[in-house]
C-alpha cells in the first residue's frame, strides 16, 4: 500500500502535467494570438499606425532607394529628368558591387574614415570630460548656480548654423577677435581656417562648444539621481573627494553616460553642419568627413555622382550599425543592459 508521501508526489505530477499539451491537444496558433492581441490593444495599434506609415515613407523609401542606387551607375547625366516639356527617361544600368569595390579600394575613403574617427573620438572625449566636470561643479550649492546653468546651456538654445557663422567671424584671419587678441599680446595671428592643422582644431573646438550643453544637462540629471546619503557615508568613513568621485560619482552616472556617449558618437560621426559651414571641407579637403564627402559627390561635383554618394551613405550606415552593436555588447559584458 503506497504511503502518503508517494501519493503526494503522484498528485503533484498529475497537476503539473494537466495543463501541458498532450498528443491529442493543439496549442493556440499564432494567428489566433495575433487576433486576440489586436482585439485587446486595438486603440494602441490605431494610434501608432499613422506614425509607422509616416516613418516608412520618409525613412524607409529613401533608404531602399539609396541602397538600390548603389548597384547602378546613376549620375546627373543618365537619371530620369524633365527639360521643359521634354521627358528624358533614365538610362543608368546595373553594375553590381562595382561601386563598393571602387570606394573600398580607393585611398580617399580610408583617408576620410581616419579623420572622421579622430574627429569623433576627440569631440566626444573632450565634450564628455567638460560636461561631467561642469555638472559636478554645478551640482554643488553655490551662489548664482542658476545663472551659470543658463549661461552654459545657452549654446544649445542657439541654432547651430548661427553659432557656426559667429565662430567663423571669430576665426577670420584679418578681422577675427581671436587673432586680434593674439596680436595684442605680441603673438602672430594664426590661419585658423586656411591651414589644415588649425582648421581641424577649429572644427573640433566649435563642435565641442555646441555639444557641451547636452552632455552637461544629461550628466547633471544623472548626478542628481545619486542619493546624497552615499556621499555622507563615504565622508564619514574618511574618503577624500577623489575617492568619492571614483567610487560613487562615476558608478552612479555610468548608465546615463553609456547612452549619451553612444548618441554623441553617432551625432558627431555625421555632424555635417559644422564642417560644411565652417570650412566647407577645406582647406583642400583636409577637414572633410565621410558625410561631407558623400554630399560633395551628390551635389558639388560635375557630373553629380548619385550612385557613388549613395554608396558612401550605405557604408556610413553600416559602420554606425557595427559600432552600435560592438558598443552594446561591451556594455552587456559590464552588466549595463539597455
HELIX and SHEET records of a PDB file:
HELIX    1   1 UNK A    4  UNK A   18  1                                  15    
HELIX    2   2 UNK A   30  UNK A   40  1                                  11    
HELIX    3   3 UNK A   42  UNK A   55  1                                  14    
HELIX    4   4 UNK A   56  UNK A   60  3                                   5    
HELIX    5   5 UNK A   61  UNK A   69  1                                   9    
HELIX    6   6 UNK A   98  UNK A  105  1                                   8    
HELIX    7   7 UNK A  107  UNK A  138  1                                  32    
HELIX    8   8 UNK A  145  UNK A  157  1                                  13    
HELIX    9   9 UNK A  160  UNK A  170  1                                  11    
HELIX   10  10 UNK A  177  UNK A  184  1                                   8    
HELIX   11  11 UNK A  196  UNK A  224  1                                  29    
HELIX   12  12 UNK A  228  UNK A  236  1                                   9    
HELIX   13  13 UNK A  241  UNK A  244  1                                   4    
HELIX   14  14 UNK A  245  UNK A  249  3                                   5    
HELIX   15  15 UNK A  250  UNK A  252  1                                   3    
HELIX   16  16 UNK A  254  UNK A  269  1                                  16    
HELIX   17  17 UNK A  272  UNK A  278  1                                   7    
HELIX   18  18 UNK A  290  UNK A  299  1                                  10    
HELIX   19  19 UNK A  306  UNK A  333  1                                  28    
SHEET    1   A 2 UNK A  81  UNK A  83  0                                        
SHEET    2   A 2 UNK A  86  UNK A  88 -1                                        
END                                                                             
